[in-house]
């Protein structure tokens, strides 16, 4: 069943209402605390959608600027992490819609802290490269669906593509990744 | 259900989109077909790997937080009206994204927004010239009429 993985992004504890109010009032130190606490989450989302460091950094910065501007509109019905996660996704997808300014990279991101083994014979660098090498049309829907667990209809809404197209892109992305990871394991 | 039928349904099964009967047929086939069973196991494992990848925090480049804060320092206070230039820039970006790009000879592309801008500018110039010409002609007619009246 479609289930969202967004809950796991609640891991960094939400800032206290007082800290959020200070940041929303323009207190820079309070906002810096938010940036430092959530930079890995926001950057990871941007990197996974865009597949390269340069675009990911721009999109992550854009996400934090959007967060800063719209802090007064944040309502605590959703957790702050979930709200910021969506801002990061939107910023990354908007960046992808714009013409790409950088060549496709082959660089692999640095994992913050210790990464658990992802699967037998598959490390973080392998999966990062396999995702980054996917055609862009396949990567974004596949990342949104299988990395972040978004339902298909939300992916269609976010990417502005028909539902059927999104499903086909995810199926093709999975097929390409399955063959790639099989080849990596056999190598 | 044969192998091609099962493979066509594999993603829908994984996404929980199959009905009761299709699910039963799908599972029955997997129980005796080693090829489809292997493909299914790989696909299921892939989903687990991707979900686990979502838990891996990636480190932004060094100094990222400082760069964000430098950019924040140029921002107006949260919630205050945005500068007109930023609003115009957002509208232009929205137009860029909504209208897309047109392919030019030589494989280059250009935003449709730019083409529209030039078309509007051209129309404005043509209309401007037309009006000026009309005004000039009117002035000529008036001065001729005045000359004729003096004669």
Interface residues (C-beta under 8 A of the other chain):
Chain A: X1 X2 X5 X8 X23 X24 X25 X26 X28 X31 X32 X35 X36 X39 X40 X41 X43 X44 X47 X48 X53 X56 X57 X60 X61 X64 X65 X68 X69 X70 X71 X72 X73 X94 X97 X98 X99 X109 X110 X111 X112 X113 X115 X116 X118 X119 X122 X124 X127 X128 X131 X142 X143 X146 X147 X148 X149 X152 X167 X170 X171 X174 X177 X178 X181 X182
Chain B: X11 X15 X16 X39 X42 X43 X45 X46 X47 X48 X49 X50 X51 X52 X53 X54 X55 X56 X57 X58 X59 X60 X61 X64 X65 X67 X68 X69 X71 X72 X73 X75 X77 X78 X79 X82 X93 X96 X97 X101 X109
